[in-house]
Amino acid sequence: MKILVIEDETKVGAFIKRGLEEHQHQVDVIVDGNNGQLVALQEDYDLIILDVMLPGINGINICKNLRGAAVQTPILMLTALNATHDIVDGLNSGADDYLAKPFHFSELLARINALSRRKSLFKPESIALTLADLKLDTNTKTAHREGKEIILTAKEYALLELFLKNTGKVLSRALIAESVWGLEFDTGTNTIDVYVNYLRNKIEKGFSGDKLIHTVVGMGYVMKLKS
């Protein structure tokens, strides 16, 4: 398995990495929340081991943001906090399991193996979201138009999925920011508009079909067939 460990305690991270590599796993260790979230969004992993108390973005928010960006990789929360409300917060944020420090490596390995088995037994049913000749497969997370595959980043995928699940509805920039980035909309940034343009270029430029994403002045964006 390819495993990402986001853990700021260097000794703990090194301990996990050494133990998992002895069991033939490939392990990357990131020591802060900001870089950890970035790597988790950009790279494909079979499992993420995520500490809660991290510099930058904490583990709970990272988990929420990953799930909001349609990252379905199993997440094992690993933290010194073991109160019931901490466990509930971790699981409610989208984590698949929770292990409190200190822990025996054998228990960590057992939980990793259990998550691996669960992933193979309960593969999500493929759901296709379509509009005209544009198709998005939410299982394989691939997009096609006119039979051609469209390569998307994690954020572009999440944005396209949001549009396709809400065809015909005007989506405000605030709603897009909360749904895709898990953040409050900052009126001083053009991030939403930039990413919408990225997506437009990928799903419209070079194709013979109609434009699908339309600007609604003063309100936001809507995905629909040209009326």
LINLINPE-V601234 format. One record per residue. RES is the residue in one small letter. PHI is phi in whole degrees, 0 to 359 (NA if undefined). PSI is psi in degrees with one decimal (NA if undefined). OMEGA is omega in radians with two decimals (NA if undefined). Layout:
BEGIN
res->RES phi->PHI psi->PSI omega->OMEGA
res->RES phi->PHI psi->PSI omega->OMEGA
END
This chain:
BEGIN
res->m phi->NA psi->147.1 omega->3.03
res->k phi->263 psi->116.7 omega->-2.98
res->i phi->239 psi->134.2 omega->3.04
res->l phi->256 psi->126.5 omega->3.08
res->v phi->249 psi->120.0 omega->3.07
res->i phi->251 psi->100.7 omega->-2.98
res->e phi->210 psi->122.9 omega->-3.07
res->d phi->274 psi->-15.5 omega->3.07
res->e phi->278 psi->107.4 omega->-3.00
res->t phi->299 psi->-36.0 omega->-3.14
res->k phi->292 psi->-40.9 omega->3.12
res->v phi->294 psi->-44.5 omega->3.12
res->g phi->299 psi->-42.4 omega->3.13
res->a phi->293 psi->-36.9 omega->3.12
res->f phi->297 psi->-46.0 omega->3.14
res->i phi->295 psi->-44.7 omega->-3.12
res->k phi->299 psi->-47.2 omega->-3.12
res->r phi->298 psi->-45.6 omega->-3.11
res->g phi->295 psi->-42.6 omega->-3.12
res->l phi->289 psi->-35.6 omega->3.10
res->e phi->293 psi->-29.7 omega->3.06
res->e phi->294 psi->-21.4 omega->3.09
res->h phi->259 psi->24.2 omega->3.00
res->q phi->70 psi->23.7 omega->3.06
res->h phi->266 psi->150.2 omega->3.04
res->q phi->265 psi->124.8 omega->-2.98
res->v phi->233 psi->130.2 omega->2.99
res->d phi->247 psi->136.0 omega->-3.14
res->v phi->243 psi->126.8 omega->3.07
res->i phi->241 psi->138.4 omega->-2.97
res->v phi->256 psi->4.2 omega->3.08
res->d phi->217 psi->158.7 omega->-3.04
res->g phi->292 psi->-40.9 omega->-3.09
res->n phi->298 psi->-51.1 omega->3.14
res->n phi->291 psi->-34.7 omega->3.11
res->g phi->299 psi->-45.3 omega->3.12
res->q phi->296 psi->-41.8 omega->-3.13
res->l phi->300 psi->-45.9 omega->-3.14
res->v phi->295 psi->-41.0 omega->-3.14
res->a phi->297 psi->-31.7 omega->3.13
res->l phi->281 psi->-31.0 omega->-3.03
res->q phi->267 psi->-26.8 omega->-3.06
res->e phi->247 psi->155.6 omega->3.10
res->d phi->264 psi->124.6 omega->3.11
res->y phi->234 psi->156.2 omega->3.07
res->d phi->274 psi->-21.1 omega->-3.11
res->l phi->201 psi->145.0 omega->3.03
res->i phi->239 psi->124.7 omega->3.02
res->i phi->259 psi->117.8 omega->-2.89
res->l phi->234 psi->117.5 omega->3.05
res->d phi->285 psi->152.0 omega->3.13
res->v phi->276 psi->-50.4 omega->-3.09
res->m phi->275 psi->101.1 omega->-3.08
res->l phi->229 psi->148.6 omega->2.97
res->p phi->291 psi->145.6 omega->-3.09
res->g phi->87 psi->-117.3 omega->3.11
res->i phi->269 psi->131.2 omega->3.13
res->n phi->283 psi->165.7 omega->-3.04
res->g phi->298 psi->-35.5 omega->3.13
res->i phi->298 psi->-46.2 omega->-3.13
res->n phi->290 psi->-34.8 omega->3.07
res->i phi->299 psi->-45.3 omega->-3.13
res->c phi->299 psi->-46.1 omega->3.11
res->k phi->300 psi->-44.0 omega->-3.11
res->n phi->294 psi->-39.0 omega->3.12
res->l phi->295 psi->-44.6 omega->3.13
res->r phi->294 psi->-36.8 omega->3.09
res->g phi->294 psi->-25.4 omega->3.11
res->a phi->266 psi->14.5 omega->3.07
res->a phi->69 psi->22.3 omega->3.02
res->v phi->277 psi->115.0 omega->-3.05
res->q phi->257 psi->10.2 omega->3.12
res->t phi->303 psi->132.9 omega->3.09
res->p phi->304 psi->137.0 omega->-3.12
res->i phi->238 psi->125.8 omega->3.05
res->l phi->253 psi->113.9 omega->3.12
res->m phi->281 psi->132.9 omega->-3.08
res->l phi->230 psi->115.6 omega->-3.01
res->t phi->202 psi->162.1 omega->3.08
res->a phi->281 psi->-15.1 omega->3.14
res->l phi->280 psi->125.2 omega->-3.11
res->n phi->228 psi->14.6 omega->3.07
res->a phi->291 psi->155.0 omega->-3.09
res->t phi->304 psi->-42.8 omega->-3.09
res->h phi->293 psi->-30.1 omega->3.09
res->d phi->291 psi->-40.0 omega->3.10
res->i phi->297 psi->-44.9 omega->3.14
res->v phi->298 psi->-44.4 omega->3.13
res->d phi->300 psi->-42.4 omega->-3.14
res->g phi->297 psi->-46.1 omega->-3.12
res->l phi->290 psi->-37.9 omega->3.12
res->n phi->291 psi->-22.3 omega->3.12
res->s phi->283 psi->-10.3 omega->3.11
res->g phi->119 psi->3.4 omega->3.12
res->a phi->290 psi->151.9 omega->-3.13
res->d phi->265 psi->-23.5 omega->3.13
res->d phi->202 psi->167.9 omega->-3.00
res->y phi->215 psi->127.2 omega->-3.14
res->l phi->228 psi->125.1 omega->-3.09
res->a phi->270 psi->143.5 omega->3.02
res->k phi->279 psi->150.7 omega->-0.14
res->p phi->286 psi->155.4 omega->-3.09
res->f phi->221 psi->157.0 omega->3.01
res->h phi->274 psi->139.2 omega->-3.11
res->f phi->301 psi->-33.3 omega->-3.14
res->s phi->299 psi->-35.5 omega->3.12
res->e phi->288 psi->-40.9 omega->3.08
res->l phi->301 psi->-45.8 omega->-3.12
res->l phi->296 psi->-39.6 omega->3.13
res->a phi->297 psi->-40.8 omega->3.13
res->r phi->292 psi->-37.7 omega->3.08
res->i phi->297 psi->-44.4 omega->3.13
res->n phi->296 psi->-37.8 omega->3.13
res->a phi->294 psi->-41.7 omega->3.12
res->l phi->294 psi->-36.2 omega->3.11
res->s phi->295 psi->-43.3 omega->3.12
res->r phi->294 psi->-41.5 omega->-3.12
res->r phi->297 psi->-40.5 omega->3.14
res->k phi->297 psi->-40.2 omega->-3.11
res->s phi->285 psi->-28.5 omega->-3.11
res->l phi->278 psi->-30.5 omega->-3.05
res->f phi->239 psi->59.9 omega->3.08
res->k phi->291 psi->133.8 omega->-3.10
res->p phi->296 psi->144.5 omega->3.09
res->e phi->292 psi->136.7 omega->-3.13
res->s phi->292 psi->126.7 omega->3.12
res->i phi->239 psi->125.3 omega->-3.13
res->a phi->258 psi->126.0 omega->3.03
res->l phi->256 psi->128.6 omega->-3.04
res->t phi->226 psi->153.4 omega->2.94
res->l phi->209 psi->118.4 omega->-3.05
res->a phi->55 psi->-125.4 omega->-3.11
res->d phi->261 psi->14.6 omega->3.07
res->l phi->265 psi->129.7 omega->-3.11
res->k phi->228 psi->134.6 omega->3.09
res->l phi->237 psi->121.0 omega->3.10
res->d phi->265 psi->113.8 omega->-3.06
res->t phi->282 psi->-10.2 omega->3.08
res->n phi->275 psi->-55.3 omega->-3.14
res->t phi->277 psi->-10.2 omega->-3.13
res->k phi->56 psi->46.2 omega->3.11
res->t phi->238 psi->147.4 omega->3.12
res->a phi->241 psi->144.4 omega->3.11
res->h phi->222 psi->145.1 omega->2.96
res->r phi->219 psi->133.6 omega->-3.06
res->e phi->53 psi->34.4 omega->3.10
res->g phi->79 psi->-0.3 omega->-3.11
res->k phi->260 psi->131.8 omega->3.12
res->e phi->288 psi->138.5 omega->3.12
res->i phi->249 psi->120.8 omega->-3.12
res->i phi->276 psi->122.1 omega->-3.09
res->l phi->241 psi->146.0 omega->2.95
res->t phi->283 psi->171.4 omega->-3.13
res->a phi->300 psi->-41.8 omega->-3.13
res->k phi->290 psi->-40.2 omega->3.11
res->e phi->296 psi->-39.6 omega->3.09
res->y phi->299 psi->-48.8 omega->-3.11
res->a phi->299 psi->-38.4 omega->3.13
res->l phi->293 psi->-43.9 omega->3.13
res->l phi->295 psi->-41.2 omega->3.11
res->e phi->298 psi->-41.7 omega->3.11
res->l phi->299 psi->-45.9 omega->3.13
res->f phi->298 psi->-45.3 omega->-3.07
res->l phi->290 psi->-27.3 omega->3.08
res->k phi->281 psi->-9.8 omega->-3.09
res->n phi->226 psi->39.5 omega->-3.13
res->t phi->301 psi->137.4 omega->-3.14
res->g phi->86 psi->-8.3 omega->-3.14
res->k phi->258 psi->137.0 omega->3.08
res->v phi->281 psi->122.9 omega->-3.13
res->l phi->255 psi->122.0 omega->3.13
res->s phi->287 psi->160.4 omega->3.09
res->r phi->297 psi->-35.3 omega->3.13
res->a phi->296 psi->-43.5 omega->3.13
res->l phi->295 psi->-41.6 omega->3.13
res->i phi->297 psi->-44.5 omega->-3.12
res->a phi->299 psi->-43.5 omega->-3.13
res->e phi->291 psi->-40.5 omega->-3.06
res->s phi->286 psi->-39.0 omega->-3.03
res->v phi->264 psi->-38.6 omega->-3.09
res->w phi->256 psi->-14.4 omega->-3.09
res->g phi->68 psi->27.5 omega->-3.05
res->l phi->233 psi->157.9 omega->2.99
res->e phi->286 psi->143.7 omega->-3.09
res->f phi->290 psi->128.6 omega->3.10
res->d phi->261 psi->111.4 omega->-3.08
res->t phi->293 psi->-12.5 omega->-3.12
res->g phi->271 psi->3.6 omega->-3.12
res->t phi->236 psi->151.9 omega->3.12
res->n phi->252 psi->23.8 omega->-3.09
res->t phi->305 psi->-44.8 omega->-3.11
res->i phi->300 psi->-47.9 omega->-3.12
res->d phi->297 psi->-38.5 omega->3.13
res->v phi->298 psi->-46.5 omega->-3.11
res->y phi->289 psi->-34.0 omega->3.06
res->v phi->298 psi->-40.5 omega->3.10
res->n phi->293 psi->-38.2 omega->3.04
res->y phi->303 psi->-47.2 omega->-3.09
res->l phi->293 psi->-42.1 omega->3.10
res->r phi->304 psi->-46.5 omega->-3.12
res->n phi->300 psi->-36.7 omega->-3.07
res->k phi->282 psi->-35.9 omega->-3.05
res->i phi->260 psi->-8.2 omega->-3.10
res->e phi->240 psi->-40.1 omega->-3.07
res->k phi->293 psi->127.9 omega->3.12
res->g phi->89 psi->-1.5 omega->3.11
res->f phi->252 psi->149.9 omega->-3.07
res->s phi->276 psi->-16.0 omega->-3.09
res->g phi->287 psi->175.4 omega->-3.12
res->d phi->295 psi->158.4 omega->2.96
res->k phi->291 psi->142.6 omega->-3.02
res->l phi->247 psi->-28.4 omega->-3.13
res->i phi->256 psi->123.8 omega->-3.07
res->h phi->239 psi->140.4 omega->3.08
res->t phi->276 psi->132.3 omega->3.03
res->v phi->250 psi->104.2 omega->-2.99
res->v phi->306 psi->128.8 omega->3.10
res->g phi->79 psi->-2.1 omega->-3.07
res->m phi->233 psi->-41.5 omega->-3.12
res->g phi->149 psi->-133.1 omega->-3.06
res->y phi->223 psi->154.5 omega->3.07
res->v phi->220 psi->140.4 omega->3.03
res->m phi->257 psi->121.3 omega->-3.12
res->k phi->195 psi->165.1 omega->3.03
res->l phi->284 psi->146.0 omega->3.14
res->k phi->297 psi->127.6 omega->-3.09
res->s phi->273 psi->NA omega->NA
END
